[in-house]
Amino acid sequence: MNMLLVDEDKGRANRLMRYASRGGHLVSVAYDLNTALDWLIDTRFDLIILNMKFSASLVHNAVVTIREKSPSMHSRIVVVTDSLNDQATDVSFKDSLDIEEFKRFLDE
């Protein structure tokens, strides 16, 4: 699976990337949303994980951009947000995924 992980915590992002890579996944890591959105312009990812808290409006705008203007428009999108009712995302979490939650999520 080709995965994009967006996480401002570089240590956590690198731990998650190493775990997913050992499982055979191709993982790209962005440490901010603007970089991620730039990559999404011409790269298709199977799974996009926004693993940091963003405001509900920022998440909504990012997801709309992905769904309407990206080769990843049909990809699975996982977000960390207090707004758990966003219909455009596939999975929402209240807090950033740590390694144990990430393992369970990938194993599902």
C-alpha positions as CSV (number, residue, x, y, z in Angstrom):
1,M,0.0,0.0,0.0
2,N,1.2,3.5,-0.8
3,M,0.7,5.6,2.2
4,L,1.0,9.3,3.1
5,L,1.5,10.1,6.7
6,V,1.2,13.7,7.9
7,D,2.6,14.3,11.4
8,E,4.4,17.3,12.9
9,D,6.0,15.1,15.5
10,K,9.0,13.8,13.6
11,G,9.9,11.1,16.1
12,R,6.4,9.6,16.1
13,A,6.2,9.9,12.3
14,N,9.5,8.1,11.9
15,R,8.4,5.3,14.3
16,L,5.1,4.8,12.4
17,M,6.9,5.0,9.0
18,R,9.4,2.3,10.1
19,Y,6.6,0.0,11.4
20,A,4.6,0.4,8.2
21,S,7.7,0.0,6.0
22,R,8.6,-3.3,7.8
23,G,5.1,-4.5,6.9
24,G,5.8,-3.9,3.2
25,H,4.1,-0.5,2.8
26,L,5.5,2.4,0.9
27,V,5.3,5.4,3.2
28,S,5.9,9.0,2.5
29,V,6.0,11.4,5.5
30,A,5.2,15.1,5.5
31,Y,5.6,17.1,8.6
32,D,3.0,19.8,7.6
33,L,-0.3,19.9,5.7
34,N,0.9,22.2,3.0
35,T,3.7,19.9,1.9
36,A,1.2,17.0,2.0
37,L,-1.2,18.8,-0.2
38,D,1.6,19.7,-2.7
39,W,2.5,16.0,-3.0
40,L,-1.2,15.1,-3.5
41,I,-1.4,17.2,-6.6
42,D,0.3,14.5,-8.7
43,T,0.8,11.4,-6.6
44,R,-1.9,8.8,-5.8
45,F,-1.8,7.4,-2.3
46,D,-4.0,4.4,-1.2
47,L,-4.1,5.7,2.4
48,I,-3.7,9.2,3.8
49,I,-3.3,9.7,7.5
50,L,-3.5,13.2,9.0
51,N,-2.0,12.2,12.3
52,M,-2.0,15.6,14.1
53,K,-4.8,17.9,15.3
54,F,-6.0,20.4,12.8
55,S,-9.0,22.7,13.2
56,A,-12.2,21.2,11.8
57,S,-12.3,23.7,9.0
58,L,-8.7,23.0,7.9
59,V,-9.4,19.3,7.9
60,H,-12.6,19.8,5.9
61,N,-10.8,22.0,3.3
62,A,-7.9,19.6,3.0
63,V,-10.3,16.6,2.5
64,V,-12.4,18.5,-0.1
65,T,-9.2,19.4,-1.9
66,I,-8.1,15.7,-1.9
67,R,-11.5,14.4,-2.9
68,E,-12.0,17.0,-5.7
69,K,-8.6,17.7,-7.1
70,S,-6.2,14.9,-6.4
71,P,-5.3,11.5,-7.9
72,S,-6.0,10.2,-4.4
73,M,-9.7,11.3,-4.6
74,H,-10.9,7.7,-3.9
75,S,-8.3,6.9,-1.3
76,R,-8.9,6.1,2.3
77,I,-8.5,9.2,4.5
78,V,-7.9,9.0,8.3
79,V,-7.8,12.1,10.4
80,V,-7.3,13.2,13.9
81,T,-9.9,15.8,14.8
82,D,-12.5,16.8,17.4
83,S,-15.1,16.8,14.6
84,L,-15.8,13.1,14.3
85,N,-18.8,13.6,12.0
86,D,-17.0,14.6,8.8
87,Q,-18.7,12.5,6.1
88,A,-15.8,13.0,3.7
89,T,-13.3,11.0,5.8
90,D,-13.2,7.3,6.3
91,V,-11.9,7.1,9.9
92,S,-11.5,9.8,12.6
93,F,-9.6,9.6,15.9
94,K,-9.7,12.0,18.8
95,D,-6.0,11.8,19.5
96,S,-2.9,11.2,17.3
97,L,-2.2,7.5,16.6
98,D,0.6,6.1,18.6
99,I,2.5,3.0,17.5
100,E,0.0,0.6,19.2
101,E,-3.1,2.2,17.7
102,F,-1.3,2.4,14.4
103,K,-0.5,-1.4,14.5
104,R,-4.2,-2.2,15.3
105,F,-5.4,0.1,12.6
106,L,-3.1,-1.4,9.9
107,D,-4.0,-5.0,11.0
108,E,-7.8,-4.4,10.6
